[in-house]
Amino acid sequence: MASIWRYLLAGLGLAALLVAILAVVFLTAPRSSLPAGPDVARTKKTDNGLYVASFVPERGVVRQGELESWLLTLKTKTGASVERAAIAISGGMPQHNHGLPTSPQVTDYLGEGRYRIEGLKFTMSGWWQLRFAISSGAGSDTVLFNVVL
Amino acid sequence: MKRLFRFLALMVAVVLVGCGKPDFSDAEKKTIASLALSSLPALKPDTTNHFADVPAAAALGSTLFFDQGMSGDGSVSCSTCHKIDRQFQDDLPQAVGVGHTNRRTMPLAGVAHDPWFFWDGRRDSLWAQALTPLENPLEQAGNRAAYAHYIKARFGERYERIFGPLPDFSGMPLNASPLGNDAEKAAWNAMSSAQRDAINGVFVNIGKAIAAFERSIAPAPARFDRFALDLATGAEPKGDAVFSKQEILGLKLFIGKANCVTCHNGPRFTDNSFHNTGVPPVAGLPPDRGRIDAVHQVEADPFNCLGAYRDGDVAACGELRFMVKNAPQLIRAYKTPSLRGAATRPPYMHAGQFSSLDEVVAHYAKAAPSVEGVSEVHPLELSDRERAALVAFLKTLSE
């Protein structure tokens, strides 16, 4: 009789092992293609801390392959709106070694530190970078936003 | 006891078989769905062409598309190179009209979804594109004054029903164009600006009619689309919607390790952009630097979106307003072609450099450097089995 218990124990052990293997497989399965993605915060301090910038799509969603306009909002450290800033835009895809497929530009100042940027186009999925060089009475500074599609 | 072991062994076997079944991750399924023809959005209205969706304009455009009278010597039409029974292309490495060109004829399925036209994007609308071969001495080799006279003589009534009264051509030369031979240029320069504008107006409407016709040329669903639909709905694939193991491997490589989908994305398998992929030049053809030289051509084109012949609002001109004008990435960059139907229309690339898909795949795996500028392609280890699988998958876009 003792041998039956031994077999049963062995059976339970095997089942437990199976559950453990399955747990490991499922828990370590990749959840996304970019497990350690770049910082995709939409609001950031500029590199030298002169401004707080936020960068959001004007229509709320990002659509691949379409010309889009985004809004860049600039505030000073104290929260005041930054008006009449000169803004230069560049960027690209660091993993594909190419720049932006379009030349986005500031086309309008909407008040309260908000600038409309037209002509953005994300032609492929992946990691994009947008760099802004900002110049106003408060000084010159730069900021980089990551956009992952 | 033996029974217990058998039961456990069976359980293990069931689990292992389940894991080994060919399957796609959620990310892969999302990518596959984005490539299916069912995700192609409806054609947007072309506000720069008031006649884009006018049936009578499309009908006149189709007449003109197939009319050899629309050429300098009466021997060439749009359809000479854009052959209706060959996906609107000609199977030649470089197109042959009145003369021998330096570029491969592009197929036309879904062309109205493009933001840029020609391999280098030197035109920014379908109607401005249609005008260009008409006056190219190697293609239709005509001149705009002659086309305007021809329209009046041959299709005057049809034209006027769509576009309104034709201008009075009395006193205008029979042959004149700013792009023609010396005599045609001299005749053009001798015309008043009102006369030039009148000729340009008729010429532009020819382009707008041909564009209206071309908007009807749409891609047809392929085996891949039936497979993708079943994958998305969870239905059991039947008939030719079943993919072989090789085709599934090819699809996984296409959207994974081989990085094809980076540029060949969306339901038309193109990002509508321009890339240097190190495709070699063809000996004997004139120098060809691709997009970098086209930027100035589209800016200078009087028929571009910002010009006087656009209908509608300037808001439609975003692509031209925000185009990249001067960047090293434009050197020897060419448009990403759609891959739908590609397997049955060799040769490949902008001047027909490769005669088979095997050669294309070998080119991208090797990633040879570009003769000028920098290729965006990186070398890739692909086994013979994997290369064959990629080609097998590409064929599912043509069946």
Chai-1 contact restraints between the chains, C-beta under 6 A:
chainA,res_idxA,chainB,res_idxB,connection_type,confidence,min_distance_angstrom,max_distance_angstrom,comment,restraint_id
A,Y7,B,M1,contact,1.0,0.0,6.0,A-B,restraint_1
A,G11,B,L4,contact,1.0,0.0,6.0,A-B,restraint_2
A,G11,B,L8,contact,1.0,0.0,6.0,A-B,restraint_3
A,L14,B,L8,contact,1.0,0.0,6.0,A-B,restraint_4
A,S33,B,A27,contact,1.0,0.0,6.0,A-B,restraint_5
A,G65,B,G266,contact,1.0,0.0,6.0,A-B,restraint_6
A,L67,B,G318,contact,1.0,0.0,6.0,A-B,restraint_7
A,H98,B,Q329,contact,1.0,0.0,6.0,A-B,restraint_8
A,H98,B,E376,contact,1.0,0.0,6.0,A-B,restraint_9
A,G99,B,A327,contact,1.0,0.0,6.0,A-B,restraint_10
A,G99,B,Q329,contact,1.0,0.0,6.0,A-B,restraint_11
A,P101,B,S273,contact,1.0,0.0,6.0,A-B,restraint_12
A,T102,B,F322,contact,1.0,0.0,6.0,A-B,restraint_13
A,S103,B,F322,contact,1.0,0.0,6.0,A-B,restraint_14
A,S103,B,V324,contact,1.0,0.0,6.0,A-B,restraint_15
A,G119,B,F322,contact,1.0,0.0,6.0,A-B,restraint_16
A,T123,B,D271,contact,1.0,0.0,6.0,A-B,restraint_17
A,T123,B,S273,contact,1.0,0.0,6.0,A-B,restraint_18
A,M124,B,T262,contact,1.0,0.0,6.0,A-B,restraint_19
A,M124,B,N265,contact,1.0,0.0,6.0,A-B,restraint_20
A,M124,B,D271,contact,1.0,0.0,6.0,A-B,restraint_21
